[in-house]
Amino acid sequence: MIINIFGPSGSGKTTLMRNILSMESTEKFFKKYSNEVIQKDWNNRVSISLMPIPLFRGTISEFFDIFCIEIEDLLTLDNELKDLAQSIFGKINTKLLIEIASRRIETLSAGEIRRLFILKSILVESNLMIIDEPFSNSDEKLWRKIYDSINLKERSIILSHFSLQKFFDSSKNDISIHINDVKMILNYQ
């Protein structure tokens, strides 16, 4: 399930999400929007990509190490994730893996950094993924690849400037909600 919360820049999407997480209201939020019962430890297993540019300065391998992801995992990704990884690094093979591992994050473009954070968030074991503006700094031709890779997670919240309904799979319970409706329903001040 993907919940898309959309609204203009500066409308408070990221702040609302941070407050929901800090109040440990994630369970209440999902119950209201999906009628799902969430396990007790659910809030402890959240993968977040709220920052567009990392404060981290170092190699891709060092970045992956922080999240206990093996750089070699890039060689065995499923199709959707392989497409996302290739949109960052190009066609990945064993020879290129050495170059990827030693490449410094600050040499990536803003779009590549954002997609790297999305890839990291998908590869980290979690019950929920929250992503802020996943399509920013990426060409529209990459949007489907980004969305399809996010859709691999069981539950995701995507914060965006626009509704993502055009991407939704009719067999899923995906929903798109304007930020003002979320604030009203959760009685958020």
N, C-alpha and C positions, 0 to 999 in steps of 0.2 A: 504494500500500500504506500502510495505517495500522497502526502498532504502538501499542497502548494499554497503558501501564504504570499499574496502579492500586494503590492502597493507602491506608490511613487517613492523615489529616493528621499530619505529623511522622515518617512512616515512612522518609523519606530519598529520595524520588523525584527532587526537584530537585537535591539534592546528588549523587546517583548520576549524573544526566545531566551535570552540570557536570564531574564527575571523568572521565567517559567522554570528553567533548570535550577536556578538558585533557590527557588521556593519548593523544589522537589514536587512540582505540580505536573510533571510530565504525564503521570498516570491519569490524572483528572482531565488533562488536555486530550489525550487519546480516547478516553472513555466518551467524552462529549462528541468527538468527531468521528469515531469509528466503532463505538460500542464494543471495543475489545477490552478484555480483562487482562491486565498486565501483571507479570510476576513481581514479587516483592523486590528482588534485586535489580529490577529493570533500569532504574535511574543510574545505576553504577556502570552500565555498559553502553555508553553513548559515545559515538564517534563524531567529532565536531570539526567542521571546516568553515569557521566564521571569518578568519583573517585572509584577506586577499594576498598579502605579501608577508612571507615569513620573516620573523626576526632572526631565524637561524641562518648562520653563514657557515657553509661547509660543503662537503661532497654529498651527492645523492646517496651513496652507500652509508655515510654517517647519519644522514636524515632517516633512512630506512631502519638503521640500527636502533634509533631512539624508540621506534614503534615495534621493534622485534619482527621486522619484515626482512626476509632474506632477498638480496638483490637478484639471486638466481631464480626467484619466483617469477620474474618478468618473462622468463623463457617458457613458462608453462601456463600462462594465463588463458582463460576461456575467451571465446571470440569477442564478446562485448568489451571486456577489459583489455584484451590485446589491441583492439581498435583505439581505445583511449590511450594506452601506453604508447602506441605508435604515433599518435597525434602529438606526443611530447618528444619522443626520442627518434622517431623514424623506425624502419624495419629492424626489429630486435633479433639479434643472433648472438652466438657465443662470443665472437670477436668484438662486436659492438658493446657487449655487456661490460667489458673492461673499461671502455671509454665512458660509458654511462656511469659506472660506479665511481669513477674519479672526477666526473664533471661537477663543477661547483654550482650550487643552486642559483647563486646570484647571476650566473651567465644565462639563465633561462629567461624567456620573455614573461611578461605578466600573465598572459593566457596559459603558457606552459606551466608556470608555477601554480596557478589555480587548478589546472587539470591534474598536476602532481598531487596536490592536497586532496582532490577528490579520489584519485587512485589510492592514496594512503588510507583515506577514510573507509573505502570499500574493503581493502585488504585487512584492516584491523578488525578483530572479532568484536562485534557489538550487536546490540538489539535494536538500536536506532541510530540513524545517521542524519545529522543536521548540516545543511550546506547553504551558505549565503551566496547568492548570485553566481551560480555555477557557469553561466554562459558569458559572463563579462570577459572582455578581452579575447574572445574567441570568435572566429568567423561563423556565420550562420550555418555553413555547410558542416560544421563540427557539432552543432547542437544536438542532433539525433544521436550521435555516438556518445555524447556526454549523458544525455537522458537515459539511453539504454543501459549504460553502465551503472548509473545510480539505481535504476529499476531492479538491479540484481539483489539489492538489499531487501529484507522483508518489510522494513518500515523506514521511511525517509520523510524528512520535512525539508522542503526546498523553499527558501526565501528568494523572491524574485520581483523584478519591477512589473512583470506581466503574468497573466494567467497562462498556465502550461497545458490547458485542457486539450489543445490540438495534438499533444503528444500522448495523451492517456490511452491506455488499453481498455476497451469496453468490458473485458472480462474481469478487470480488477475494480477495487472500490476506491480508486484514486479520486481525490477531491481538490478543488481549487477554491480558496476563500480569500476575500479581501481583508486586509489587516484590520480595518475598522470593525468588521463583523466578528473577528476573533477577539478583539478588545472588549466589545460589547458582551459577547457570550460569556467570556471569562471574568466579566466585571473588573477588568484591568483598568487601573487609574493611570 
